Amino acid sequence: MLYKLAAFVLQLIVHNRQTGVNPVTFGKSDNAHYYIIGFVMKLLVALLFIAVLMFWLSEKMYNYLVSIDYLQTCFLQIAGLVIIHIALILICIAQFQMDNSWRIGIDEENKTGLVTKGIFSISRNPIF
């Protein structure tokens, strides 16, 4: 939950205050492809939120989400925590380096420059 808050919600608020532009652009186009992608992304975020909420409320409820028992080892849990924290740091760095060009989806109305400095000089889309 804190991961989503740090990586997306706070960035949405900061970006909107700095630029006055809503960076979430899914569903604003008549293009069916973008509409479907936006719908799937929103659905996945909602399902993730529900899964985290279920785990937070009760571990017994979380078991109904079909956990994979053989992956429930101490080593894999620690490795997963390390990887997700590294990913969070990289996402925050990438979003910061995108500055005013940060968007979720394709913004046809507000054009910004292509970001080629920092982590974007190594990867075209380091967040993914």
FIGU-250895 format. One record per atom (N, C-alpha, C): residue number from 1; residue in three letters; atom name; x negated, y, z. Coordinates in nm, 4 decimals. Example, Ala and Ser with C-alpha at 12.3 -4.5 7.8 and 13.67 -1.06 7.14 Angstrom:
! FIGU-250895
ATOM    i   aa  at         X         Y         Z
ATOM    1  ALA   N   -1.3190   -0.5690    0.7800
ATOM    1  ALA  CA   -1.2300   -0.4500    0.7800
ATOM    1  ALA   C   -1.3200   -0.3300    0.7800
ATOM    2  SER   N   -1.2850   -0.2250    0.7080
ATOM    2  SER  CA   -1.3670   -0.1060    0.7140
ATOM    2  SER   C   -1.2900    0.0030    0.7870
! end
This chain:
! FIGU-250895
ATOM    i   aa  at         X         Y         Z
ATOM    1  MET   N   -0.0829   -0.1184    0.0000
ATOM    1  MET  CA    0.0000    0.0000    0.0000
ATOM    1  MET   C   -0.0880    0.1256    0.0000
ATOM    2  LEU   N   -0.1898    0.1261    0.0851
ATOM    2  LEU  CA   -0.2804    0.2405    0.0893
ATOM    2  LEU   C   -0.3572    0.2539   -0.0414
ATOM    3  TYR   N   -0.3865    0.1400   -0.1045
ATOM    3  TYR  CA   -0.4553    0.1402   -0.2335
ATOM    3  TYR   C   -0.3733    0.2165   -0.3365
ATOM    4  LYS   N   -0.2449    0.1832   -0.3472
ATOM    4  LYS  CA   -0.1570    0.2523   -0.4425
ATOM    4  LYS   C   -0.1474    0.4002   -0.4099
ATOM    5  LEU   N   -0.1387    0.4301   -0.2824
ATOM    5  LEU  CA   -0.1290    0.5695   -0.2404
ATOM    5  LEU   C   -0.2534    0.6470   -0.2812
ATOM    6  ALA   N   -0.3714    0.5904   -0.2524
ATOM    6  ALA  CA   -0.4964    0.6598   -0.2830
ATOM    6  ALA   C   -0.5222    0.6687   -0.4325
ATOM    7  ALA   N   -0.4946    0.5612   -0.5064
ATOM    7  ALA  CA   -0.5311    0.5557   -0.6476
ATOM    7  ALA   C   -0.4308    0.6268   -0.7375
ATOM    8  PHE   N   -0.3051    0.6312   -0.6995
ATOM    8  PHE  CA   -0.2062    0.6853   -0.7925
ATOM    8  PHE   C   -0.1232    0.8001   -0.7362
ATOM    9  VAL   N   -0.0593    0.7798   -0.6238
ATOM    9  VAL  CA    0.0334    0.8805   -0.5736
ATOM    9  VAL   C   -0.0389    1.0107   -0.5416
ATOM   10  LEU   N   -0.1497    1.0036   -0.4687
ATOM   10  LEU  CA   -0.2238    1.1261   -0.4371
ATOM   10  LEU   C   -0.2754    1.1939   -0.5637
ATOM   11  GLN   N   -0.3234    1.1134   -0.6585
ATOM   11  GLN  CA   -0.3729    1.1691   -0.7843
ATOM   11  GLN   C   -0.2593    1.2368   -0.8622
ATOM   12  LEU   N   -0.1401    1.1780   -0.8608
ATOM   12  LEU  CA   -0.0254    1.2393   -0.9272
ATOM   12  LEU   C    0.0058    1.3759   -0.8678
ATOM   13  ILE   N    0.0067    1.3827   -0.7361
ATOM   13  ILE  CA    0.0386    1.5081   -0.6684
ATOM   13  ILE   C   -0.0678    1.6141   -0.6965
ATOM   14  VAL   N   -0.1949    1.5775   -0.6835
ATOM   14  VAL  CA   -0.3044    1.6729   -0.7076
ATOM   14  VAL   C   -0.3014    1.7218   -0.8517
ATOM   15  HIS   N   -0.2866    1.6301   -0.9467
ATOM   15  HIS  CA   -0.2862    1.6675   -1.0884
ATOM   15  HIS   C   -0.1683    1.7597   -1.1200
ATOM   16  ASN   N   -0.0523    1.7278   -1.0680
ATOM   16  ASN  CA    0.0665    1.8096   -1.0942
ATOM   16  ASN   C    0.0497    1.9501   -1.0371
ATOM   17  ARG   N   -0.0091    1.9611   -0.9185
ATOM   17  ARG  CA   -0.0308    2.0935   -0.8587
ATOM   17  ARG   C   -0.1352    2.1742   -0.9343
ATOM   18  GLN   N   -0.2410    2.1061   -0.9848
ATOM   18  GLN  CA   -0.3476    2.1770   -1.0547
ATOM   18  GLN   C   -0.3049    2.2225   -1.1938
ATOM   19  THR   N   -0.2296    2.1388   -1.2640
ATOM   19  THR  CA   -0.1998    2.1678   -1.4044
ATOM   19  THR   C   -0.0553    2.2065   -1.4305
ATOM   20  GLY   N    0.0344    2.1707   -1.3391
ATOM   20  GLY  CA    0.1767    2.1936   -1.3627
ATOM   20  GLY   C    0.2358    2.0944   -1.4619
ATOM   21  VAL   N    0.1597    1.9905   -1.4953
ATOM   21  VAL  CA    0.2028    1.8898   -1.5923
ATOM   21  VAL   C    0.2231    1.7573   -1.5194
ATOM   22  ASN   N    0.3374    1.6921   -1.5455
ATOM   22  ASN  CA    0.3609    1.5595   -1.4897
ATOM   22  ASN   C    0.2779    1.4596   -1.5694
ATOM   23  PRO   N    0.1804    1.3923   -1.5062
ATOM   23  PRO  CA    0.0935    1.3019   -1.5803
ATOM   23  PRO   C    0.1578    1.1684   -1.6176
ATOM   24  VAL   N    0.2747    1.1382   -1.5631
ATOM   24  VAL  CA    0.3430    1.0139   -1.5982
ATOM   24  VAL   C    0.4256    1.0403   -1.7231
ATOM   25  THR   N    0.3842    0.9803   -1.8343
ATOM   25  THR  CA    0.4479    1.0100   -1.9626
ATOM   25  THR   C    0.5226    0.8918   -2.0218
ATOM   26  PHE   N    0.5281    0.7791   -1.9505
ATOM   26  PHE  CA    0.6022    0.6642   -2.0020
ATOM   26  PHE   C    0.7503    0.6980   -2.0115
ATOM   27  GLY   N    0.8154    0.6530   -2.1180
ATOM   27  GLY  CA    0.9586    0.6698   -2.1335
ATOM   27  GLY   C    0.9991    0.8039   -2.1903
ATOM   28  LYS   N    0.9037    0.8897   -2.2243
ATOM   28  LYS  CA    0.9373    1.0210   -2.2796
ATOM   28  LYS   C    0.9387    1.0209   -2.4324
ATOM   29  SER   N    0.9038    0.9094   -2.4924
ATOM   29  SER  CA    0.8949    0.9015   -2.6373
ATOM   29  SER   C    1.0096    0.8171   -2.6917
ATOM   30  ASP   N    1.0477    0.8437   -2.8170
ATOM   30  ASP  CA    1.1492    0.7620   -2.8827
ATOM   30  ASP   C    1.0901    0.6318   -2.9340
ATOM   31  ASN   N    0.9593    0.6176   -2.9250
ATOM   31  ASN  CA    0.8911    0.4988   -2.9733
ATOM   31  ASN   C    0.9241    0.3801   -2.8830
ATOM   32  ALA   N    0.9804    0.2733   -2.9406
ATOM   32  ALA  CA    1.0217    0.1562   -2.8634
ATOM   32  ALA   C    0.9020    0.0899   -2.7954
ATOM   33  HIS   N    0.7873    0.0913   -2.8619
ATOM   33  HIS  CA    0.6670    0.0294   -2.8050
ATOM   33  HIS   C    0.6289    0.0967   -2.6740
ATOM   34  TYR   N    0.6236    0.2287   -2.6726
ATOM   34  TYR  CA    0.5881    0.3016   -2.5513
ATOM   34  TYR   C    0.6955    0.2849   -2.4436
ATOM   35  TYR   N    0.8210    0.2777   -2.4856
ATOM   35  TYR  CA    0.9300    0.2599   -2.3900
ATOM   35  TYR   C    0.9163    0.1252   -2.3188
ATOM   36  ILE   N    0.8889    0.0193   -2.3951
ATOM   36  ILE  CA    0.8755   -0.1147   -2.3371
ATOM   36  ILE   C    0.7553   -0.1205   -2.2431
ATOM   37  ILE   N    0.6427   -0.0640   -2.2857
ATOM   37  ILE  CA    0.5231   -0.0628   -2.2003
ATOM   37  ILE   C    0.5528    0.0128   -2.0707
ATOM   38  GLY   N    0.6187    0.1259   -2.0813
ATOM   38  GLY  CA    0.6544    0.2031   -1.9630
ATOM   38  GLY   C    0.7463    0.1259   -1.8703
ATOM   39  PHE   N    0.8441    0.0572   -1.9291
ATOM   39  PHE  CA    0.9372   -0.0225   -1.8486
ATOM   39  PHE   C    0.8637   -0.1347   -1.7757
ATOM   40  VAL   N    0.7772   -0.2059   -1.8473
ATOM   40  VAL  CA    0.7024   -0.3166   -1.7867
ATOM   40  VAL   C    0.6114   -0.2649   -1.6759
ATOM   41  MET   N    0.5432   -0.1532   -1.6987
ATOM   41  MET  CA    0.4551   -0.0970   -1.5961
ATOM   41  MET   C    0.5348   -0.0592   -1.4705
ATOM   42  LYS   N    0.6492    0.0049   -1.4885
ATOM   42  LYS  CA    0.7315    0.0432   -1.3739
ATOM   42  LYS   C    0.7825   -0.0806   -1.3004
ATOM   43  LEU   N    0.8203   -0.1840   -1.3753
ATOM   43  LEU  CA    0.8671   -0.3080   -1.3150
ATOM   43  LEU   C    0.7563   -0.3749   -1.2331
ATOM   44  LEU   N    0.6348   -0.3798   -1.2896
ATOM   44  LEU  CA    0.5231   -0.4415   -1.2184
ATOM   44  LEU   C    0.4879   -0.3651   -1.0914
ATOM   45  VAL   N    0.4919   -0.2341   -1.0967
ATOM   45  VAL  CA    0.4640   -0.1538   -0.9766
ATOM   45  VAL   C    0.5715   -0.1795   -0.8715
ATOM   46  ALA   N    0.6970   -0.1880   -0.9134
ATOM   46  ALA  CA    0.8058   -0.2159   -0.8192
ATOM   46  ALA   C    0.7894   -0.3541   -0.7566
ATOM   47  LEU   N    0.7544   -0.4539   -0.8387
ATOM   47  LEU  CA    0.7353   -0.5895   -0.7866
ATOM   47  LEU   C    0.6166   -0.5961   -0.6905
ATOM   48  LEU   N    0.5102   -0.5239   -0.7221
ATOM   48  LEU  CA    0.3953   -0.5190   -0.6314
ATOM   48  LEU   C    0.4346   -0.4566   -0.4986
ATOM   49  PHE   N    0.5102   -0.3498   -0.5051
ATOM   49  PHE  CA    0.5570   -0.2833   -0.3836
ATOM   49  PHE   C    0.6418   -0.3790   -0.3001
ATOM   50  ILE   N    0.7303   -0.4541   -0.3648
ATOM   50  ILE  CA    0.8156   -0.5502   -0.2940
ATOM   50  ILE   C    0.7310   -0.6596   -0.2294
ATOM   51  ALA   N    0.6306   -0.7104   -0.3021
ATOM   51  ALA  CA    0.5448   -0.8163   -0.2471
ATOM   51  ALA   C    0.4686   -0.7663   -0.1247
ATOM   52  VAL   N    0.4134   -0.6463   -0.1325
ATOM   52  VAL  CA    0.3398   -0.5901   -0.0183
ATOM   52  VAL   C    0.4347   -0.5660    0.0990
ATOM   53  LEU   N    0.5528   -0.5149    0.0698
ATOM   53  LEU  CA    0.6514   -0.4909    0.1746
ATOM   53  LEU   C    0.6933   -0.6215    0.2412
ATOM   54  MET   N    0.7143   -0.7278    0.1622
ATOM   54  MET  CA    0.7516   -0.8574    0.2184
ATOM   54  MET   C    0.6409   -0.9119    0.3086
ATOM   55  PHE   N    0.5157   -0.8991    0.2653
ATOM   55  PHE  CA    0.4043   -0.9469    0.3473
ATOM   55  PHE   C    0.3940   -0.8666    0.4759
ATOM   56  TRP   N    0.4173   -0.7372    0.4654
ATOM   56  TRP  CA    0.4091   -0.6497    0.5818
ATOM   56  TRP   C    0.5201   -0.6813    0.6825
ATOM   57  LEU   N    0.6404   -0.7100    0.6328
ATOM   57  LEU  CA    0.7529   -0.7371    0.7207
ATOM   57  LEU   C    0.7428   -0.8741    0.7882
ATOM   58  SER   N    0.7003   -0.9746    0.7097
ATOM   58  SER  CA    0.6961   -1.1089    0.7664
ATOM   58  SER   C    0.6130   -1.2002    0.6773
ATOM   59  GLU   N    0.5159   -1.2666    0.7382
ATOM   59  GLU  CA    0.4347   -1.3608    0.6620
ATOM   59  GLU   C    0.5211   -1.4773    0.6127
ATOM   60  LYS   N    0.6245   -1.5106    0.6879
ATOM   60  LYS  CA    0.7151   -1.6183    0.6471
ATOM   60  LYS   C    0.7878   -1.5800    0.5175
ATOM   61  MET   N    0.8293   -1.4540    0.5052
ATOM   61  MET  CA    0.8936   -1.4073    0.3811
ATOM   61  MET   C    0.7948   -1.4106    0.2651
ATOM   62  TYR   N    0.6699   -1.3762    0.2943
ATOM   62  TYR  CA    0.5672   -1.3731    0.1899
ATOM   62  TYR   C    0.5436   -1.5116    0.1308
ATOM   63  ASN   N    0.5612   -1.6154    0.2103
ATOM   63  ASN  CA    0.5416   -1.7516    0.1601
ATOM   63  ASN   C    0.6390   -1.7870    0.0478
ATOM   64  TYR   N    0.7524   -1.7196    0.0399
ATOM   64  TYR  CA    0.8473   -1.7435   -0.0688
ATOM   64  TYR   C    0.7981   -1.6873   -0.2018
ATOM   65  LEU   N    0.6913   -1.6106   -0.2003
ATOM   65  LEU  CA    0.6358   -1.5541   -0.3237
ATOM   65  LEU   C    0.5387   -1.6501   -0.3910
ATOM   66  VAL   N    0.5374   -1.7747   -0.3490
ATOM   66  VAL  CA    0.4578   -1.8821   -0.4079
ATOM   66  VAL   C    0.3091   -1.8500   -0.3993
ATOM   67  SER   N    0.2603   -1.8413   -0.2768
ATOM   67  SER  CA    0.1164   -1.8210   -0.2593
ATOM   67  SER   C    0.0428   -1.9473   -0.3031
ATOM   68  ILE   N   -0.0787   -1.9316   -0.3487
ATOM   68  ILE  CA   -0.1596   -2.0435   -0.3977
ATOM   68  ILE   C   -0.2510   -2.0856   -0.2833
ATOM   69  ASP   N   -0.2164   -2.1972   -0.2204
ATOM   69  ASP  CA   -0.2829   -2.2389   -0.0973
ATOM   69  ASP   C   -0.4334   -2.2605   -0.1129
ATOM   70  TYR   N   -0.4770   -2.3189   -0.2245
ATOM   70  TYR  CA   -0.6197   -2.3485   -0.2369
ATOM   70  TYR   C   -0.7050   -2.2231   -0.2566
ATOM   71  LEU   N   -0.6425   -2.1109   -0.2800
ATOM   71  LEU  CA   -0.7169   -1.9850   -0.2896
ATOM   71  LEU   C   -0.7241   -1.9120   -0.1546
ATOM   72  GLN   N   -0.6588   -1.9646   -0.0543
ATOM   72  GLN  CA   -0.6534   -1.9012    0.0770
ATOM   72  GLN   C   -0.7725   -1.9426    0.1628
ATOM   73  THR   N   -0.8937   -1.9130    0.1138
ATOM   73  THR  CA   -1.0146   -1.9414    0.1912
ATOM   73  THR   C   -1.0748   -1.8098    0.2393
ATOM   74  CYS   N   -1.1490   -1.8164    0.3457
ATOM   74  CYS  CA   -1.2108   -1.6965    0.4029
ATOM   74  CYS   C   -1.3042   -1.6297    0.3015
ATOM   75  PHE   N   -1.3861   -1.7099    0.2317
ATOM   75  PHE  CA   -1.4801   -1.6549    0.1341
ATOM   75  PHE   C   -1.4072   -1.5788    0.0230
ATOM   76  LEU   N   -1.3021   -1.6391   -0.0336
ATOM   76  LEU  CA   -1.2296   -1.5741   -0.1428
ATOM   76  LEU   C   -1.1554   -1.4493   -0.0950
ATOM   77  GLN   N   -1.1059   -1.4522    0.0275
ATOM   77  GLN  CA   -1.0381   -1.3337    0.0803
ATOM   77  GLN   C   -1.1364   -1.2184    0.0998
ATOM   78  ILE   N   -1.2553   -1.2479    0.1532
ATOM   78  ILE  CA   -1.3570   -1.1433    0.1704
ATOM   78  ILE   C   -1.4048   -1.0931    0.0343
ATOM   79  ALA   N   -1.4293   -1.1850   -0.0596
ATOM   79  ALA  CA   -1.4715   -1.1456   -0.1952
ATOM   79  ALA   C   -1.3647   -1.0581   -0.2602
ATOM   80  GLY   N   -1.2391   -1.0942   -0.2430
ATOM   80  GLY  CA   -1.1299   -1.0149   -0.2984
ATOM   80  GLY   C   -1.1243   -0.8760   -0.2389
ATOM   81  LEU   N   -1.1427   -0.8667   -0.1082
ATOM   81  LEU  CA   -1.1428   -0.7356   -0.0424
ATOM   81  LEU   C   -1.2583   -0.6490   -0.0910
ATOM   82  VAL   N   -1.3764   -0.7082   -0.1063
ATOM   82  VAL  CA   -1.4929   -0.6331   -0.1559
ATOM   82  VAL   C   -1.4663   -0.5832   -0.2981
ATOM   83  ILE   N   -1.4165   -0.6720   -0.3845
ATOM   83  ILE  CA   -1.3909   -0.6352   -0.5243
ATOM   83  ILE   C   -1.2842   -0.5265   -0.5347
ATOM   84  ILE   N   -1.1770   -0.5381   -0.4584
ATOM   84  ILE  CA   -1.0697   -0.4387   -0.4686
ATOM   84  ILE   C   -1.1146   -0.3026   -0.4152
ATOM   85  HIS   N   -1.2034   -0.3013   -0.3147
ATOM   85  HIS  CA   -1.2537   -0.1732   -0.2644
ATOM   85  HIS   C   -1.3510   -0.1085   -0.3632
ATOM   86  ILE   N   -1.4333   -0.1883   -0.4272
ATOM   86  ILE  CA   -1.5208   -0.1350   -0.5325
ATOM   86  ILE   C   -1.4366   -0.0789   -0.6459
ATOM   87  ALA   N   -1.3312   -0.1531   -0.6839
ATOM   87  ALA  CA   -1.2421   -0.1075   -0.7907
ATOM   87  ALA   C   -1.1744    0.0241   -0.7526
ATOM   88  LEU   N   -1.1307    0.0368   -0.6288
ATOM   88  LEU  CA   -1.0662    0.1603   -0.5834
ATOM   88  LEU   C   -1.1616    0.2781   -0.5944
ATOM   89  ILE   N   -1.2848    0.2581   -0.5544
ATOM   89  ILE  CA   -1.3846    0.3654   -0.5639
ATOM   89  ILE   C   -1.4074    0.4047   -0.7097
ATOM   90  LEU   N   -1.4211    0.3048   -0.7984
ATOM   90  LEU  CA   -1.4422    0.3333   -0.9409
ATOM   90  LEU   C   -1.3214    0.4031   -1.0028
ATOM   91  ILE   N   -1.2007    0.3627   -0.9645
ATOM   91  ILE  CA   -1.0796    0.4273   -1.0159
ATOM   91  ILE   C   -1.0754    0.5731   -0.9722
ATOM   92  CYS   N   -1.1040    0.5991   -0.8461
ATOM   92  CYS  CA   -1.1023    0.7374   -0.7964
ATOM   92  CYS   C   -1.2077    0.8225   -0.8674
ATOM   93  ILE   N   -1.3264    0.7664   -0.8905
ATOM   93  ILE  CA   -1.4310    0.8387   -0.9633
ATOM   93  ILE   C   -1.3848    0.8688   -1.1061
ATOM   94  ALA   N   -1.3294    0.7688   -1.1735
ATOM   94  ALA  CA   -1.2839    0.7872   -1.3118
ATOM   94  ALA   C   -1.1725    0.8910   -1.3191
ATOM   95  GLN   N   -1.0763    0.8850   -1.2272
ATOM   95  GLN  CA   -0.9675    0.9825   -1.2286
ATOM   95  GLN   C   -1.0193    1.1228   -1.2009
ATOM   96  PHE   N   -1.1143    1.1356   -1.1113
ATOM   96  PHE  CA   -1.1726    1.2659   -1.0819
ATOM   96  PHE   C   -1.2459    1.3204   -1.2048
ATOM   97  GLN   N   -1.3198    1.2336   -1.2746
ATOM   97  GLN  CA   -1.3956    1.2768   -1.3917
ATOM   97  GLN   C   -1.3055    1.3089   -1.5110
ATOM   98  MET   N   -1.1847    1.2544   -1.5144
ATOM   98  MET  CA   -1.0922    1.2883   -1.6227
ATOM   98  MET   C   -1.0351    1.4283   -1.6058
ATOM   99  ASP   N   -1.0356    1.4774   -1.4842
ATOM   99  ASP  CA   -0.9900    1.6118   -1.4536
ATOM   99  ASP   C   -0.8492    1.6351   -1.5093
ATOM  100  ASN   N   -0.8293    1.7352   -1.5940
ATOM  100  ASN  CA   -0.6969    1.7689   -1.6464
ATOM  100  ASN   C   -0.6486    1.6751   -1.7564
ATOM  101  SER   N   -0.7343    1.5857   -1.8040
ATOM  101  SER  CA   -0.6955    1.4930   -1.9109
ATOM  101  SER   C   -0.6281    1.3674   -1.8559
ATOM  102  TRP   N   -0.6182    1.3542   -1.7237
ATOM  102  TRP  CA   -0.5632    1.2320   -1.6652
ATOM  102  TRP   C   -0.4141    1.2211   -1.6932
ATOM  103  ARG   N   -0.3740    1.1081   -1.7518
ATOM  103  ARG  CA   -0.2333    1.0792   -1.7794
ATOM  103  ARG   C   -0.2081    0.9304   -1.7613
ATOM  104  ILE   N   -0.0839    0.8957   -1.7344
ATOM  104  ILE  CA   -0.0389    0.7573   -1.7376
ATOM  104  ILE   C    0.0549    0.7481   -1.8561
ATOM  105  GLY   N    0.0066    0.6893   -1.9640
ATOM  105  GLY  CA    0.0828    0.6854   -2.0883
ATOM  105  GLY   C    0.0229    0.7810   -2.1891
ATOM  106  ILE   N    0.0906    0.8004   -2.2990
ATOM  106  ILE  CA    0.0430    0.8902   -2.4048
ATOM  106  ILE   C    0.1289    1.0153   -2.4028
ATOM  107  ASP   N    0.0643    1.1276   -2.3770
ATOM  107  ASP  CA    0.1341    1.2559   -2.3674
ATOM  107  ASP   C    0.1289    1.3245   -2.5022
ATOM  108  GLU   N    0.2410    1.3261   -2.5716
ATOM  108  GLU  CA    0.2484    1.3885   -2.7038
ATOM  108  GLU   C    0.2594    1.5412   -2.6946
ATOM  109  GLU   N    0.3047    1.5919   -2.5811
ATOM  109  GLU  CA    0.3298    1.7350   -2.5673
ATOM  109  GLU   C    0.2082    1.8150   -2.5216
ATOM  110  ASN   N    0.1295    1.7597   -2.4305
ATOM  110  ASN  CA    0.0166    1.8314   -2.3719
ATOM  110  ASN   C   -0.1136    1.7657   -2.4143
ATOM  111  LYS   N   -0.1779    1.8224   -2.5137
ATOM  111  LYS  CA   -0.3033    1.7668   -2.5655
ATOM  111  LYS   C   -0.4204    1.8171   -2.4820
ATOM  112  THR   N   -0.5112    1.7254   -2.4503
ATOM  112  THR  CA   -0.6325    1.7606   -2.3772
ATOM  112  THR   C   -0.7516    1.7009   -2.4506
ATOM  113  GLY   N   -0.8700    1.7430   -2.4117
ATOM  113  GLY  CA   -0.9911    1.6949   -2.4762
ATOM  113  GLY   C   -1.0243    1.5512   -2.4387
ATOM  114  LEU   N   -1.1018    1.4872   -2.5246
ATOM  114  LEU  CA   -1.1488    1.3517   -2.4995
ATOM  114  LEU   C   -1.2616    1.3570   -2.3964
ATOM  115  VAL   N   -1.2528    1.2777   -2.2925
ATOM  115  VAL  CA   -1.3529    1.2752   -2.1867
ATOM  115  VAL   C   -1.4629    1.1778   -2.2266
ATOM  116  THR   N   -1.5863    1.2281   -2.2357
ATOM  116  THR  CA   -1.6996    1.1437   -2.2779
ATOM  116  THR   C   -1.8166    1.1507   -2.1806
ATOM  117  LYS   N   -1.7995    1.2191   -2.0685
ATOM  117  LYS  CA   -1.9080    1.2338   -1.9717
ATOM  117  LYS   C   -1.8854    1.1422   -1.8523
ATOM  118  GLY   N   -1.9893    1.1250   -1.7718
ATOM  118  GLY  CA   -1.9802    1.0437   -1.6512
ATOM  118  GLY   C   -1.9573    0.8974   -1.6837
ATOM  119  ILE   N   -1.8672    0.8363   -1.6104
ATOM  119  ILE  CA   -1.8387    0.6942   -1.6278
ATOM  119  ILE   C   -1.7780    0.6655   -1.7658
ATOM  120  PHE   N   -1.7197    0.7684   -1.8286
ATOM  120  PHE  CA   -1.6598    0.7527   -1.9613
ATOM  120  PHE   C   -1.7651    0.7471   -2.0717
ATOM  121  SER   N   -1.8902    0.7779   -2.0404
ATOM  121  SER  CA   -1.9965    0.7607   -2.1392
ATOM  121  SER   C   -2.0376    0.6144   -2.1479
ATOM  122  ILE   N   -1.9975    0.5345   -2.0489
ATOM  122  ILE  CA   -2.0294    0.3925   -2.0464
ATOM  122  ILE   C   -1.9121    0.3097   -2.0961
ATOM  123  SER   N   -1.7911    0.3476   -2.0570
ATOM  123  SER  CA   -1.6703    0.2717   -2.0899
ATOM  123  SER   C   -1.5628    0.3667   -2.1373
ATOM  124  ARG   N   -1.4890    0.3280   -2.2392
ATOM  124  ARG  CA   -1.3815    0.4129   -2.2909
ATOM  124  ARG   C   -1.2661    0.4218   -2.1907
ATOM  125  ASN   N   -1.2395    0.3133   -2.1183
ATOM  125  ASN  CA   -1.1322    0.3142   -2.0209
ATOM  125  ASN   C   -1.1759    0.2389   -1.8949
ATOM  126  PRO   N   -1.2554    0.3034   -1.8112
ATOM  126  PRO  CA   -1.3107    0.2330   -1.6932
ATOM  126  PRO   C   -1.2051    0.1944   -1.5907
ATOM  127  ILE   N   -1.0892    0.2563   -1.5919
ATOM  127  ILE  CA   -0.9872    0.2226   -1.4934
ATOM  127  ILE   C   -0.9341    0.0817   -1.5184
ATOM  128  PHE   N   -0.9181    0.0460   -1.6428
ATOM  128  PHE  CA   -0.8678   -0.0890   -1.6728
ATOM  128  PHE   C   -0.9797   -0.1889   -1.6738
! end
